[in-house]
Amino acid sequence: MENTAKLSTSKEVIAYLATQFPTCFTLEGEARPLKIGIFDDLAIRLADDEHVSKTRLRSALRQYTGSWRYLRGVKAGVERVDLDGNDAGLVEADHEEHAQLQLAESQERAKAKRAERAAESKAAATKARAAKNKDAQDGVRKDKDGKSKVGTKPKSRRTNPLGSSATEKKATPKANGPLEVIKPDQVKIGQAVQIKVGSFPVTGTITEIDKNAAQVQLPTGMSVRVLIADLFRV
């Protein structure tokens, strides 16, 4: 029996979803806001599909709904879309607000990374030029036999009194304040909470509680399962 290779990256899974559900997922251009709870619909429709695991599907959906082109399309009053391209409810104002905040923070992180790379490149170029100038000076001071010429002295080079740190300032993202953990006996369905997606706090709503875990619905339409100990106050 031939084994079916599972898709190994989120990018591959997104491309696969775009072929399976072309009226829902797109690879370029505008991306329509997805139906709230669409992960559960995908889990059912792809239950017998050997190409995609639930873990990889969840990661791919998080990447898709966190992309800039998707977040730009989350506007209040715009229709969400289900797997078959049908309208699935309007985007609410608070969902748009959350999407725009997430977009701004993502763009700020990208800007900080670009500034860091630029500073590192500038420092490396400065170091390379200094080494090249030193080699050139050493060559002028020596004659063809390798002996020092009489009466020739290298011109002194002024150094930057501020040091190289003046040209190597890096953008430092502002630190967020500490999150406050919600006590287990205060957790309830319908409650607005914060969870961490990577190192980034995201606001959502509890839709289900099961023992030590809760199902949290995010404004982007994605639903995630989180330990109650990892729920924080808004």
Backbone torsions as a table, in degrees:
resi	resn	phi	psi	omega
1	MET	NA	132.4	-177.3
2	GLU	-77.6	130.5	178.7
3	ASN	-83.9	137.9	178.4
4	THR	-94.1	121.9	-178.0
5	ALA	-72.9	130.6	177.6
6	LYS	-77.4	147.5	176.9
7	LEU	-69.0	132.6	-169.2
8	SER	-101.4	-12.2	-179.1
9	THR	-128.2	156.8	178.2
10	SER	-62.5	-35.9	179.6
11	LYS	-61.9	-41.4	178.8
12	GLU	-66.4	-39.7	-179.9
13	VAL	-65.4	-42.3	179.0
14	ILE	-61.8	-42.1	178.2
15	ALA	-63.3	-37.0	179.0
16	TYR	-67.6	-42.4	178.6
17	LEU	-62.6	-36.0	179.7
18	ALA	-66.9	-28.4	177.0
19	THR	-81.6	-33.1	-178.5
20	GLN	-80.7	-33.8	-177.2
21	PHE	-133.0	67.5	-172.8
22	PRO	-65.5	-21.0	179.0
23	THR	-88.4	0.9	-179.3
24	CYS	-115.3	-51.1	-176.8
25	PHE	-105.4	141.0	177.8
26	THR	-130.3	154.7	-179.7
27	LEU	-100.8	-14.8	179.0
28	GLU	-153.5	167.1	-178.0
29	GLY	75.2	-159.8	-178.6
30	GLU	-69.8	142.6	177.3
31	ALA	-116.1	124.9	-179.4
32	ARG	-77.4	144.7	176.0
33	PRO	-59.7	137.6	-176.9
34	LEU	-85.0	155.2	176.5
35	LYS	-58.4	139.8	174.9
36	ILE	-66.7	128.4	-177.5
37	GLY	86.9	18.1	-175.7
38	ILE	-68.1	-22.7	177.6
39	PHE	-60.8	-41.4	179.2
40	ASP	-64.0	-37.9	177.1
41	ASP	-64.1	-41.0	178.9
42	LEU	-65.3	-40.9	-179.5
43	ALA	-60.8	-36.2	179.1
44	ILE	-74.0	-46.8	-176.6
45	ARG	-67.7	-29.6	-177.5
46	LEU	-107.4	19.2	-176.6
47	ALA	-57.6	-37.8	-178.1
48	ASP	-101.1	10.0	-179.1
49	ASP	-86.8	118.4	-176.0
50	GLU	-82.5	-3.5	-178.8
51	HIS	-78.8	-28.2	-169.5
52	VAL	-127.1	130.2	172.7
53	SER	-92.2	159.5	179.9
54	LYS	-64.1	-36.6	179.9
55	THR	-63.5	-47.1	179.7
56	ARG	-68.1	-35.0	178.9
57	LEU	-64.2	-42.0	-179.8
58	ARG	-64.5	-41.8	179.3
59	SER	-65.2	-41.0	-179.9
60	ALA	-65.4	-40.1	-179.9
61	LEU	-66.7	-37.3	177.6
62	ARG	-64.9	-39.9	179.2
63	GLN	-68.1	-40.3	-178.4
64	TYR	-64.7	-47.4	-177.1
65	THR	-77.3	-9.8	177.3
66	GLY	-99.7	-0.5	-179.8
67	SER	-71.7	153.9	-177.8
68	TRP	-63.0	-42.0	-177.2
69	ARG	-67.5	-30.2	176.4
70	TYR	-72.4	-47.3	-177.4
71	LEU	-62.5	-33.5	177.7
72	ARG	-65.6	-25.2	-177.8
73	GLY	-88.2	-5.8	179.9
74	VAL	-83.8	91.6	-177.8
75	LYS	-121.5	140.5	179.5
76	ALA	-58.0	132.8	178.7
77	GLY	91.6	-10.5	178.3
78	VAL	-80.0	141.6	-180.0
79	GLU	-74.5	132.8	170.0
80	ARG	-76.2	164.9	-175.5
81	VAL	-128.4	142.7	176.2
82	ASP	-95.5	-174.7	-174.4
83	LEU	-62.3	-25.3	-177.3
84	ASP	-100.2	10.3	177.4
85	GLY	85.0	7.1	180.0
86	ASN	-83.7	151.7	175.9
87	ASP	-62.4	140.1	-175.0
88	ALA	-138.6	40.5	176.5
89	GLY	102.9	151.4	-177.2
90	LEU	-86.3	147.8	173.2
91	VAL	-71.5	131.0	179.8
92	GLU	-87.6	162.2	-175.3
93	ALA	-60.6	-41.1	-178.4
94	ASP	-69.6	-27.1	176.3
95	HIS	-69.1	-39.4	176.5
96	GLU	-64.3	-43.4	-179.1
97	GLU	-59.9	-43.9	179.6
98	HIS	-64.7	-42.2	-179.3
99	ALA	-63.2	-41.9	-179.6
100	GLN	-68.0	-35.6	176.3
101	LEU	-65.6	-44.4	179.1
102	GLN	-62.7	-39.5	178.7
103	LEU	-63.9	-46.4	-178.7
104	ALA	-62.1	-41.9	-178.7
105	GLU	-69.4	-37.6	177.4
106	SER	-64.5	-42.0	178.8
107	GLN	-67.2	-35.7	178.6
108	GLU	-66.6	-39.6	177.4
109	ARG	-64.3	-41.2	178.5
110	ALA	-63.6	-39.7	178.9
111	LYS	-63.9	-41.3	179.7
112	ALA	-64.7	-38.4	178.8
113	LYS	-67.1	-39.8	178.4
114	ARG	-63.5	-41.2	179.1
115	ALA	-64.5	-38.1	179.1
116	GLU	-65.7	-44.6	179.1
117	ARG	-64.4	-38.9	179.6
118	ALA	-64.1	-41.6	179.6
119	ALA	-64.4	-40.5	179.3
120	GLU	-66.2	-40.2	178.8
121	SER	-65.5	-41.1	180.0
122	LYS	-64.6	-41.3	179.6
123	ALA	-65.1	-40.4	179.4
124	ALA	-66.2	-39.7	179.4
125	ALA	-66.3	-41.4	178.3
126	THR	-62.1	-41.4	179.1
127	LYS	-65.8	-40.2	180.0
128	ALA	-65.9	-41.3	178.6
129	ARG	-64.3	-40.9	179.2
130	ALA	-61.5	-42.8	178.9
131	ALA	-65.4	-39.3	179.2
132	LYS	-65.8	-42.2	178.9
133	ASN	-64.6	-38.3	178.9
134	LYS	-64.5	-43.4	178.2
135	ASP	-62.9	-38.6	179.8
136	ALA	-65.9	-41.2	178.8
137	GLN	-64.4	-42.5	178.5
138	ASP	-60.9	-36.0	-179.8
139	GLY	-70.3	-35.4	178.9
140	VAL	-67.5	-33.6	-175.4
141	ARG	-78.0	-8.0	-178.7
142	LYS	-115.5	142.8	175.2
143	ASP	-88.3	-174.0	-175.8
144	LYS	-64.2	-27.6	-179.5
145	ASP	-87.1	-0.1	179.4
146	GLY	86.6	7.1	179.7
147	LYS	-94.8	150.6	179.7
148	SER	-71.4	138.1	176.4
149	LYS	-76.3	145.9	-178.8
150	VAL	-75.0	136.9	173.3
151	GLY	76.1	8.5	179.2
152	THR	-105.2	126.2	178.1
153	LYS	-127.1	139.8	178.2
154	PRO	-69.5	141.0	176.5
155	LYS	-69.0	136.5	179.3
156	SER	-68.0	142.4	179.0
157	ARG	-107.1	128.2	177.6
158	ARG	-74.8	136.3	177.8
159	THR	-99.1	156.4	179.2
160	ASN	-74.2	113.0	-177.2
161	PRO	-63.3	-17.9	-179.6
162	LEU	-83.9	-13.8	-178.9
163	GLY	81.2	169.4	-176.5
164	SER	-68.9	-16.2	-178.1
165	SER	-64.5	-21.6	-179.3
166	ALA	-66.4	-26.2	-179.2
167	THR	-105.1	4.9	-174.9
168	GLU	-122.7	27.5	177.7
169	LYS	-68.5	133.7	-179.3
170	LYS	-112.8	143.7	177.6
171	ALA	-67.5	129.9	179.6
172	THR	-113.3	116.3	-179.0
173	PRO	-61.4	145.5	178.0
174	LYS	-67.9	136.9	-179.7
175	ALA	-81.5	136.4	176.8
176	ASN	-81.4	155.3	177.5
177	GLY	-71.1	163.7	-178.2
178	PRO	-65.8	142.3	178.4
179	LEU	-84.2	145.0	-178.8
180	GLU	-98.8	119.1	-179.3
181	VAL	-70.2	137.9	177.7
182	ILE	-84.9	133.9	178.4
183	LYS	-66.5	140.9	-176.8
184	PRO	-54.2	-36.3	-178.0
185	ASP	-76.5	-5.2	178.5
186	GLN	-103.2	-0.8	-179.0
187	VAL	-81.5	132.0	-179.9
188	LYS	-147.8	157.4	-180.0
189	ILE	-66.0	139.1	-178.6
190	GLY	89.1	-3.5	-177.8
191	GLN	-78.4	138.0	175.6
192	ALA	-82.0	129.0	-177.2
193	VAL	-137.9	171.2	171.3
194	GLN	-116.2	141.8	173.1
195	ILE	-128.5	164.3	178.1
196	LYS	-101.0	124.4	171.8
197	VAL	-107.3	100.6	-168.7
198	GLY	71.6	-121.9	176.1
199	SER	-106.6	10.2	-172.5
200	PHE	-107.9	121.1	178.2
201	PRO	-73.6	133.6	-179.2
202	VAL	-128.4	139.6	-179.6
203	THR	-88.3	140.6	177.3
204	GLY	-153.2	-175.7	-178.4
205	THR	-127.0	134.4	179.4
206	ILE	-73.1	126.6	179.4
207	THR	-112.0	-15.5	-177.5
208	GLU	-159.5	143.3	177.7
209	ILE	-126.5	129.0	-177.9
210	ASP	-138.2	102.2	179.7
211	LYS	56.5	-111.7	-175.8
212	ASN	-96.9	10.2	-177.6
213	ALA	-133.3	162.5	178.8
214	ALA	-137.7	148.5	174.9
215	GLN	-94.6	123.1	-176.0
216	VAL	-114.9	126.3	179.1
217	GLN	-92.3	121.9	179.3
218	LEU	-90.0	155.6	-179.6
219	PRO	-61.0	-23.9	-179.2
220	THR	-75.4	-7.4	-179.6
221	GLY	105.6	-8.9	-178.0
222	MET	-87.1	145.1	178.1
223	SER	-117.8	131.0	-177.8
224	VAL	-127.8	150.5	178.0
225	ARG	-99.0	126.3	-173.2
226	VAL	-132.2	141.2	173.8
227	LEU	-63.8	141.6	-179.4
228	ILE	-60.1	-31.2	178.4
229	ALA	-67.0	-14.4	-179.6
230	ASP	-103.9	18.0	177.2
231	LEU	-96.5	136.0	-177.1
232	PHE	-125.0	154.6	179.6
233	ARG	-70.0	148.6	178.1
234	VAL	-77.0	NA	NA
